[in-house]
Amino acid sequence: MKQKLKEHGVNYLEANGNLYVRTKNVILFLDRELKLDMPKKAGNRAFTPTGLKVVFGFLQQNELINRPQREIAKTTGVALGNIPKVIKGLQETGHVYKVDKKTYAFHDREELLQTWIGEYKKNLQPTLYKGTFRLKPADREWRDLELQVPDTVWGGEPAGDLLTNYLRPERLTIYTNETKKNLMMHYGLVPDQNGNIQVYEKFWEQDDQRDIAPDLLVYADLMNTQDKRCIETATMIYNERIKPEL
């Protein structure tokens, strides 16, 4: 990499003191085989793929963090041993503090939500990806699909449209526990890397028959698009459905 930087005329400075600096009149070059022992830091377990599932549960249910850890594990669908590590991680980042021996509280749930949105896109969502598809026939209307709820629900743009009637979806998002074979049989989805339907594993438990992902997840999907119309829709959902309960 250092050789490539030199070839392209890019100056660099390494933490161990090695450097390459070329100006009009001076060239400074130092290259020693000196490696620094970097301290190993344990990753924060609150923002791993597993931790993000737990935090999602905390964001949906304000008092869940103070329920028995076995109940938290069952509600969020993760192994029991992860729960204390996730709570400790939230304490380390300042999102959670201890009120007394048995009670926790959140410093700022809005800030935690915004952190979760970015970490979800980076760390959890890629692990849920099942594939990209298109509808067959191509002119088929997405609203005509009869999803097998609660195994399969809408997320992203179609969910935003169903919640607000403000957005005309261009890219469709589906969260599902169904197999790819069932997706093709039930809905006529065809695998296509250039398709406009992205399918992800459904990672939360659902008791109702709503064909839309939780409001928090729809909000995150829309915010992460960086599309102006989607962000406007996300803001509507946040102000009307999320903020009052957060």
C-alpha positions as CSV (number, residue, x, y, z in Angstrom):
1,M,0.0,0.0,0.0
2,K,2.9,2.4,0.8
3,Q,4.4,1.7,-2.6
4,K,1.1,2.4,-4.3
5,L,0.8,5.7,-2.4
6,K,4.3,6.8,-3.5
7,E,3.6,5.8,-7.1
8,H,0.5,8.1,-7.0
9,G,2.3,10.9,-5.3
10,V,0.3,10.6,-2.1
11,N,2.1,11.6,1.1
12,Y,1.7,9.5,4.2
13,L,2.6,9.3,7.8
14,E,2.4,6.1,9.9
15,A,1.8,5.8,13.6
16,N,5.2,4.2,14.0
17,G,7.0,7.1,12.5
18,N,7.5,5.9,8.9
19,L,6.7,8.6,6.4
20,Y,6.8,9.8,2.8
21,V,6.5,13.5,2.2
22,R,7.3,14.9,-1.2
23,T,7.1,18.7,-1.8
24,K,8.5,20.8,-4.6
25,N,12.0,21.1,-3.0
26,V,12.1,18.4,-0.3
27,I,11.6,14.7,-0.1
28,L,11.3,13.1,3.3
29,F,11.3,9.3,3.4
30,L,11.7,7.0,6.4
31,D,10.8,3.3,6.3
32,R,11.7,1.1,9.2
33,E,10.5,-2.4,10.0
34,L,9.0,-1.2,13.2
35,K,5.6,-2.5,14.2
36,L,3.5,-1.1,17.0
37,D,1.7,-3.4,19.4
38,M,-1.8,-2.0,19.2
39,P,-4.0,-2.6,22.3
40,K,-6.9,-5.0,21.6
41,K,-10.3,-3.6,22.4
42,A,-13.3,-5.7,23.1
43,G,-16.1,-4.7,20.7
44,N,-19.2,-3.2,22.2
45,R,-21.8,-6.0,22.3
46,A,-24.7,-3.6,22.0
47,F,-24.1,-2.9,18.4
48,T,-23.3,-6.4,17.1
49,P,-26.0,-8.0,14.9
50,T,-27.3,-9.9,18.0
51,G,-27.0,-6.8,20.2
52,L,-29.0,-4.7,17.7
53,K,-31.9,-7.1,17.9
54,V,-32.0,-6.6,21.7
55,V,-31.7,-2.8,21.4
56,F,-34.5,-2.9,18.9
57,G,-36.7,-4.7,21.5
58,F,-35.7,-2.0,24.1
59,L,-36.7,0.7,21.7
60,Q,-40.1,-0.8,21.0
61,Q,-40.8,-1.5,24.7
62,N,-39.5,1.1,27.1
63,E,-39.8,-1.1,30.2
64,L,-38.4,-4.3,28.6
65,I,-34.9,-3.5,29.9
66,N,-36.1,-4.0,33.5
67,R,-37.9,-7.3,32.8
68,P,-36.2,-10.6,33.8
69,Q,-33.3,-11.3,31.4
70,R,-34.9,-14.6,30.4
71,E,-37.9,-12.7,29.3
72,I,-35.8,-10.2,27.3
73,A,-34.0,-13.1,25.6
74,K,-37.3,-14.7,24.6
75,T,-38.9,-11.4,23.4
76,T,-35.9,-10.4,21.3
77,G,-35.1,-13.9,20.0
78,V,-31.5,-14.1,21.2
79,A,-29.6,-16.4,23.6
80,L,-29.8,-15.5,27.3
81,G,-26.1,-15.0,27.7
82,N,-26.1,-12.0,25.4
83,I,-28.5,-9.9,27.5
84,P,-26.1,-8.7,30.2
85,K,-23.4,-8.0,27.6
86,V,-25.7,-5.9,25.6
87,I,-26.9,-3.9,28.7
88,K,-23.3,-3.4,29.7
89,G,-22.5,-2.2,26.2
90,L,-25.3,0.4,26.4
91,Q,-23.9,1.5,29.8
92,E,-20.4,2.0,28.3
93,T,-21.8,4.2,25.5
94,G,-23.8,6.2,27.9
95,H,-27.2,5.3,26.5
96,V,-28.2,3.5,29.7
97,Y,-27.6,4.1,33.4
98,K,-28.4,2.3,36.6
99,V,-31.0,3.8,38.8
100,D,-30.5,1.3,41.6
101,K,-29.4,-2.3,42.0
102,K,-32.3,-3.7,39.8
103,T,-33.4,-0.8,37.7
104,Y,-32.0,0.8,34.5
105,A,-33.1,3.9,32.6
106,F,-32.3,5.5,29.3
107,H,-30.5,8.8,29.0
108,D,-31.9,9.7,25.6
109,R,-34.0,7.2,23.6
110,E,-34.1,9.5,20.6
111,E,-30.3,9.5,20.4
112,L,-30.3,5.7,20.9
113,L,-32.8,5.3,18.0
114,Q,-30.6,7.4,15.7
115,T,-27.5,5.4,16.6
116,W,-29.4,2.2,16.1
117,I,-30.5,3.2,12.6
118,G,-26.9,3.7,11.4
119,E,-25.6,0.6,13.1
120,Y,-28.6,-1.5,11.8
121,K,-27.7,-0.6,8.2
122,K,-24.0,-1.3,8.7
123,N,-24.1,-4.4,11.0
124,L,-27.4,-6.1,11.1
125,Q,-29.2,-5.6,7.8
126,P,-26.5,-7.2,5.7
127,T,-26.7,-10.4,7.7
128,L,-30.5,-10.6,7.0
129,Y,-30.3,-10.2,3.3
130,K,-32.0,-13.1,1.4
131,G,-31.8,-11.8,-2.2
132,T,-33.1,-9.4,-4.8
133,F,-36.1,-10.2,-6.9
134,R,-38.6,-8.9,-9.4
135,L,-42.3,-9.4,-9.8
136,K,-43.7,-11.6,-12.6
137,P,-45.3,-10.3,-14.7
138,A,-43.5,-7.0,-14.6
139,D,-46.6,-4.9,-14.7
140,R,-48.1,-6.6,-11.6
141,E,-49.1,-4.2,-8.8
142,W,-47.3,-4.8,-5.5
143,R,-50.5,-4.0,-3.5
144,D,-52.1,-7.0,-5.1
145,L,-49.8,-9.4,-3.3
146,E,-51.5,-11.2,-0.4
147,L,-48.6,-11.6,2.1
148,Q,-48.6,-14.6,4.4
149,V,-48.8,-12.6,7.6
150,P,-47.1,-12.8,10.1
151,D,-44.3,-14.7,8.3
152,T,-44.0,-12.0,5.6
153,V,-44.5,-8.2,5.9
154,W,-43.7,-5.1,4.0
155,G,-40.8,-2.8,5.1
156,G,-39.2,0.3,3.6
157,E,-41.1,2.2,0.9
158,P,-44.2,0.1,0.5
159,A,-44.7,0.1,4.3
160,G,-44.2,3.9,4.3
161,D,-46.8,4.3,1.6
162,L,-49.3,2.1,3.5
163,L,-48.8,4.1,6.7
164,T,-49.0,7.6,5.2
165,N,-50.4,7.4,1.6
166,Y,-47.7,9.9,0.8
167,L,-45.0,7.8,-1.0
168,R,-45.1,6.1,-4.4
169,P,-42.7,3.2,-3.9
170,E,-40.0,2.5,-6.4
171,R,-38.0,-0.1,-4.4
172,L,-39.8,-2.7,-2.4
173,T,-38.6,-4.2,0.8
174,I,-40.0,-7.4,2.3
175,Y,-39.2,-9.0,5.6
176,T,-39.9,-12.7,5.8
177,N,-39.4,-16.1,7.4
178,E,-40.5,-17.9,4.2
179,T,-38.0,-19.8,2.0
180,K,-37.0,-18.5,-1.4
181,K,-39.0,-21.3,-2.9
182,N,-42.1,-20.2,-1.1
183,L,-41.6,-16.6,-2.1
184,M,-41.5,-17.7,-5.7
185,M,-44.6,-19.9,-5.3
186,H,-46.7,-17.6,-3.2
187,Y,-45.9,-14.2,-4.8
188,G,-44.4,-14.9,-8.2
189,L,-41.0,-13.4,-7.2
190,V,-38.2,-14.1,-9.6
191,P,-34.5,-13.9,-8.5
192,D,-33.0,-10.9,-10.3
193,Q,-29.9,-8.9,-9.3
194,N,-31.4,-6.0,-11.1
195,G,-34.8,-6.3,-9.6
196,N,-36.5,-3.7,-7.4
197,I,-37.5,-6.0,-4.5
198,Q,-35.1,-6.6,-1.7
199,V,-35.9,-9.5,0.7
200,Y,-34.6,-9.7,4.3
201,E,-35.0,-12.2,7.1
202,K,-37.6,-11.2,9.6
203,F,-35.8,-10.9,13.0
204,W,-38.6,-10.0,15.4
205,E,-41.5,-11.8,16.9
206,Q,-45.0,-10.6,15.8
207,D,-48.3,-11.3,17.5
208,D,-50.7,-9.3,15.3
209,Q,-51.7,-9.7,11.7
210,R,-50.4,-6.4,10.4
211,D,-48.7,-6.8,7.1
212,I,-46.3,-4.0,7.9
213,A,-43.0,-4.1,9.8
214,P,-42.8,-2.3,13.1
215,D,-42.9,1.5,12.8
216,L,-39.3,1.9,14.1
217,L,-38.0,-0.4,11.4
218,V,-40.0,1.3,8.6
219,Y,-38.6,4.6,9.8
220,A,-35.1,3.2,9.8
221,D,-35.5,1.8,6.3
222,L,-36.8,5.1,4.9
223,M,-34.1,7.2,6.6
224,N,-31.3,5.0,5.3
225,T,-32.4,5.5,1.7
226,Q,-31.1,9.1,1.8
227,D,-34.0,9.9,-0.7
228,K,-35.7,13.2,0.0
229,R,-39.3,11.9,-0.5
230,C,-38.5,8.8,1.7
231,I,-37.1,11.0,4.4
232,E,-40.2,13.2,4.3
233,T,-42.3,10.1,4.7
234,A,-40.1,8.9,7.6
235,T,-40.4,12.2,9.3
236,M,-44.2,11.9,9.2
237,I,-44.1,8.4,10.6
238,Y,-41.7,9.6,13.4
239,N,-43.8,12.6,14.4
240,E,-47.2,10.8,14.3
241,R,-46.4,7.3,15.4
242,I,-43.0,7.0,17.1
243,K,-42.2,10.2,19.0
244,P,-45.3,10.0,21.2
245,E,-44.3,6.5,22.4
246,L,-40.5,6.9,22.5
